Amino acid sequence: MTEQIYDCIIIGAGPGGLQAAIYLGRYNRNALLIDRGGGRTQHAKCIENFLTQKAISGKEIIEAGIEQAKSFNVKVEHGLVTKVLKNEFFEVYAGDKQYLSKFVIVSSGVYDNLPSIENLHKFLGTSLFTCVDCDGYKTTNKKLVIIGNSIKTVHLTFAMREMFTKDITLVLYTDKAPEEYKEELADENIPLIIGRPERIIGNEKMEALELQDGRRIECEVIMSHFGYKLNDGFLSDLNFKRDNKGFKYITAHNYESSLSGLYIVGPLNQGNDQAVIAAGEGAVAAIDIKKRLLER
Ligand SMILES: Cc1cc2nc3c(=O)[nH]c(=O)nc-3n(C[C@H](O)[C@H](O)[C@H](O)COP(=O)(O)OP(=O)(O)OC[C@H]3O[C@@H](n4cnc5c(N)ncnc54)[C@H](O)[C@@H]3O)c2cc1C
């Protein structure tokens, strides 16, 4: 029996992977999309910056995208990819199955480093946010608390003040205050608190952030700034070029990684983390793979 060799296996059904799948399906290429479920876009309760969609949830985008990909004969399988190897073909392992393909698109996204705060998940995506480009606008003229653990959080605070709201309290979850910014923060009327957030108070609406030492800071919205990690454990047997911090993957203009035939789209590469950007990158990768399949 001949083993099936896919033209392309796409790992992850976020906007990046789904857009690639739709393009490859519409080229009548033999594409398989593997997704474990969940994912960052599923947490986006109200996306307002996706062209033609005044407001749409991430879940709606994903569900519609899966249906669209299937309608162009893309095979969609539920599974957790645990390993990818490259020999004559790419070997993709999920559960007890092994799949072979000529090309791979990795679109497995990232996950937020979220602090352990009581009630955080109750407000995530509605009044607790993790991304300025996604949700900064939703803090406009609101009482905002920014929580984070680095100097970058201080930089973010000045940016938020410039663009969205003057009513900000900065809570830094660090051992010592950033002395070099104390004066500037005071000049901008931004209280700086060093402390550890414990719980969010509020039923329907957010009311306050309570710290471990019992202090309460009234707020309508929170911006959490603790960075994120990549969903890339399954790539650990392969060698890739990463950025100078050894964090994100370096890709070419077509989103091909330093490993020939393996493309990386979405926030795993050096681009921004946005649904529309991941989708655009998925389209570029799929168009490139279509050309290379024709050359083969
Ligand atoms: C609260 C919140 C609000 C947001 N708001 C916006 C917004 O307003 N506008 C905007 O543009 N973006 C927003 N985003 C960001 C956006 O949702 C995504 O981060 C972005 O679309 C990237 O898409 P992606 O395809 O790269 O990854 P994801 O959407 O993260 O999808 C990756 C997929 O890969 C799957 N996966 C991961 N590992 C594996 C594995 N080993 N095997 C199989 N499958 C795997 C995951 O389950 C998931 O389905 C928001 C994110 C959050 C968390």
The ligand as a Gaussian input file, in Angstrom:
#p B3LYP/6-31G(d) Opt

LIG

0 1
 C       -7.776000      38.251000      24.352000
 C       -7.228000      38.375000      22.947000
 C       -7.737000      39.358000      22.115000
 C       -7.247000      39.486000      20.815000
 N       -7.778000      40.453000      20.025000
 C       -7.343000      40.582000      18.762000
 C       -7.858000      41.613000      17.931000
 O       -8.710000      42.397000      18.349000
 N       -7.369000      41.710000      16.673000
 C       -6.402000      40.867000      16.193000
 O       -6.013000      40.995000      15.037000
 N       -5.885000      39.895000      16.958000
 C       -6.332000      39.737000      18.226000
 N       -5.774000      38.773000      19.040000
 C       -4.619000      37.973000      18.524000
 C       -5.077000      36.895000      17.553000
 O       -6.194000      36.217000      18.031000
 C       -3.999000      35.814000      17.267000
 O       -2.953000      35.860000      18.139000
 C       -3.564000      35.919000      15.861000
 O       -4.693000      35.797000      15.055000
 C       -2.535000      34.872000      15.471000
 O       -3.148000      33.814000      14.784000
 P       -2.403000      32.456000      14.536000
 O       -3.072000      31.773000      13.389000
 O       -0.956000      32.675000      14.373000
 O       -2.532000      31.642000      15.913000
 P       -3.705000      31.172000      16.864000
 O       -4.953000      31.907000      16.680000
 O       -3.100000      31.154000      18.221000
 O       -3.973000      29.675000      16.396000
 C       -3.029000      28.666000      16.552000
 C       -3.720000      27.316000      16.482000
 O       -2.728000      26.303000      16.527000
 C       -3.149000      25.285000      17.409000
 N       -1.982000      24.568000      17.928000
 C       -0.990000      25.046000      18.726000
 N       -0.080000      24.093000      18.970000
 C       -0.520000      22.994000      18.296000
 C       -0.008000      21.665000      18.163000
 N        1.118000      21.278000      18.758000
 N       -0.706000      20.781000      17.414000
 C       -1.860000      21.142000      16.801000
 N       -2.385000      22.395000      16.889000
 C       -1.713000      23.285000      17.629000
 C       -3.909000      26.023000      18.496000
 O       -4.771000      25.177000      19.190000
 C       -4.674000      27.067000      17.659000
 O       -5.900000      26.565000      17.198000
 C       -6.234000      38.614000      20.334000
 C       -5.725000      37.619000      21.177000
 C       -6.203000      37.497000      22.480000
 C       -5.633000      36.444000      23.358000

